[in-house]
Amino acid sequence: MDIETAANLFFLCLVLIGVISFFVGVFFMKKSKNHRIGFLTTITISFLLLIFLFNWYQSVAVNLYVGTIPFLFNQAFSIVMYLIYLIITGFLFKSLNKQNIIIQPS
């Protein structure tokens, strides 16, 4: 495996983590009928999977003898993308709540 393949797999897994954690959060939001619980579930699952992804990428980068700069750029870019993902997800959960798709418990 070369560095381009490893970086592509890293970002592909990053997208999969976002999609999987969002739909798990929507599931918990519908079960609990509370958008905050769905959002907190999304944050928790995506953060844990992101940590596992960072550990995997670090081990692959060590085996490929990747320099420090590309490794740090990929990590920093993924953290920025993760923060943008959390902001967008928060707005999505709020808009689902405002559209009365999920009814708040009284």
Contacts in CASP RR format, 6 or more apart in sequence:
PFRMAT RR
TARGET T0000
AUTHOR 0000-0000-0000
METHOD contacts of the structure
MODEL  1
MDIETAANLFFLCLVLIGVISFFVGVFFMKKSKNHRIGFLTTITISFLLL
IFLFNWYQSVAVNLYVGTIPFLFNQAFSIVMYLIYLIITGFLFKSLNKQN
IIIQPS
1 60 0 8 1.000
1 64 0 8 1.000
2 64 0 8 1.000
3 61 0 8 1.000
3 64 0 8 1.000
3 66 0 8 1.000
3 70 0 8 1.000
6 57 0 8 1.000
6 60 0 8 1.000
6 61 0 8 1.000
6 64 0 8 1.000
6 66 0 8 1.000
7 70 0 8 1.000
7 74 0 8 1.000
10 53 0 8 1.000
10 57 0 8 1.000
10 60 0 8 1.000
10 74 0 8 1.000
10 78 0 8 1.000
11 74 0 8 1.000
11 78 0 8 1.000
13 53 0 8 1.000
13 56 0 8 1.000
14 50 0 8 1.000
14 53 0 8 1.000
14 78 0 8 1.000
14 81 0 8 1.000
14 82 0 8 1.000
17 46 0 8 1.000
17 49 0 8 1.000
17 50 0 8 1.000
17 53 0 8 1.000
18 46 0 8 1.000
18 85 0 8 1.000
20 45 0 8 1.000
20 49 0 8 1.000
21 41 0 8 1.000
21 42 0 8 1.000
21 45 0 8 1.000
21 46 0 8 1.000
21 49 0 8 1.000
22 42 0 8 1.000
22 89 0 8 1.000
22 92 0 8 1.000
24 41 0 8 1.000
24 42 0 8 1.000
24 45 0 8 1.000
25 38 0 8 1.000
25 39 0 8 1.000
25 41 0 8 1.000
25 42 0 8 1.000
25 45 0 8 1.000
26 38 0 8 1.000
26 96 0 8 1.000
28 37 0 8 1.000
28 38 0 8 1.000
28 41 0 8 1.000
29 35 0 8 1.000
29 37 0 8 1.000
29 38 0 8 1.000
29 39 0 8 1.000
29 41 0 8 1.000
29 93 0 8 1.000
29 96 0 8 1.000
29 102 0 8 1.000
30 102 0 8 1.000
32 38 0 8 1.000
33 102 0 8 1.000
33 103 0 8 1.000
33 104 0 8 1.000
33 105 0 8 1.000
34 102 0 8 1.000
34 104 0 8 1.000
34 105 0 8 1.000
35 93 0 8 1.000
35 94 0 8 1.000
35 96 0 8 1.000
35 97 0 8 1.000
35 102 0 8 1.000
36 93 0 8 1.000
38 93 0 8 1.000
39 89 0 8 1.000
39 90 0 8 1.000
39 93 0 8 1.000
42 89 0 8 1.000
42 93 0 8 1.000
43 86 0 8 1.000
46 82 0 8 1.000
46 85 0 8 1.000
46 86 0 8 1.000
50 78 0 8 1.000
50 82 0 8 1.000
54 75 0 8 1.000
54 78 0 8 1.000
57 71 0 8 1.000
57 74 0 8 1.000
57 75 0 8 1.000
58 71 0 8 1.000
61 67 0 8 1.000
61 71 0 8 1.000
96 102 0 8 1.000
97 104 0 8 1.000
END
